[in-house]
């Protein structure tokens, strides 16, 4: 095209160059698009906002984010006005480059310029927060007015954008891209917890678009560090410590990160433990000269478990909350340094966890476990042995077997407040959306929420993935479940709520004068026909 124009001495204008650049970008031919842009500048044709929108958005589509930012800087230098599309593309480029400050700056400039961020913009900002060191973000309804009652707040928290690992070779489909099989939405994170990220983001987007007059302000907190706690100083705990969530204490806080569409009213605490056992290495043909650490580990652990179940028996409240199991302590892993089959090793390690219902204190359990170990070490010769030559003490050599117990980071379970208005709202909304309500409790652990409850938040939990596919190979959720789940927070918002307008001639949903007035027999209220059946 350029060559033909030159041969005919035709001077191309900005629109023609923009069309050519856009065509090459659409076909993924970055080099030719840049060649056309270079010719445009060579012939002193001034690029406009459309030019840069095509260049920047095209670069982002082809993952050439550094090039997109170069064009953005050029655009700013030439003082070419930025369009909404350019702002969104620039935020996307900054987020993909891990430049959170740049993304936040463009987001602020976008709002100052009078543009309304859309779902694409918010998605880009969420990605920027997820890849940056600051792995939390608060999202309030975009451009929606605050609640009419200043001290009423409804919050949705816990939707995390990080996922557990997955080995593609173990899956029947690609774990890292969304695929659809009938009603199944397949991929890592669909149940835990990207499905919930999408659900709440869609809710916030809808509220931002429709701008209903609400009694309560609605806040969503998306997080990115739920599965990996190895990075210090980030997480909901850091937000609480810095006081950034204090205003959420003014209403129910719904933690959206469980499964099976029912309120989860209780979770277990977890204490990971490691029992290291020291004996004496010797030939297995002369077992009387050895202290067998494997036998000692089995007998010591048996004694520890017996004492644990005596001190922490099933609690009466576990039936009230519907826990499937009481508190438990059990081994899950076993290791030793290796050696021949004819060799009694010198040491071994047994690892496991305590799953503790929330009616017992984690600190009390830690203290008791250490007391058990100290007593067993002092009286190790009293432990049951295995056979006539099995022993844990060799007096002639002044040797005693020994056990030590260590712990990784522990967390406490939570029992939601069953008298809370938030709990009753959740149950009613679930019954309306799902058709039935049956709260449940599990001794699986959810990090962070007990700390929120201890800080004074009214924590209630729910989720709409599938417990059967949580952290599993070939993870999936059901679209119908997520659709039902979407209606549950919608019901929360309505309950918390949408006030009746002072003028009876106004529709309670859109707050405008009735258009084609229609009454709902159950309520007696009059709405716009289109508002009822949207």
Secondary structure, 3 states (H helix, E strand, C coil): CHHHHHHCCCCCCHHHHHHHHHHHHHCCCHHHHHHHHHHHHHCCCCCCHHHHHHHHHHHHHCCCHHHHHHHHHHHHHCCCCCCHHHHHHHHHHHHHCCCHHHHHHHHHHHHHCCCCCCHHHHHHHHHHHHHCCCCEEEEECCCCCCCCCCCCEEEEEEEECCCCCCCHHHCCCCCCCCEEECCEEECCCCCCCHHHHHHHHHHHHHHHHHCCCECCEEEEEEECCCCCCCCCCCCHHHHHHCCCCHHHHHCEEEEECCECCCCEEEECEEEEEEEEEECECEEHHHHHHCECHHHHHHHHHHHHHHHHHHHCCCCCHHHHHCECCCCEEEEEEEECCCCCCCEECCEEEEEEEEEECCCCCHHHHHHHHHHHHHHHHHCHHHCCCCCCCCCCEEHHHCEECEEEEEECCCECCEECCCCCHHHHHHHHHHHHHHCCCCCEECCCCCCCHHHHHHCCCEEEEECCECHHHCCCCCCEEEHHHHHHHHHHHHHHHHHHHECCCCCCCECCCCCCECCCEEECCCCCCEEEHHHHCC
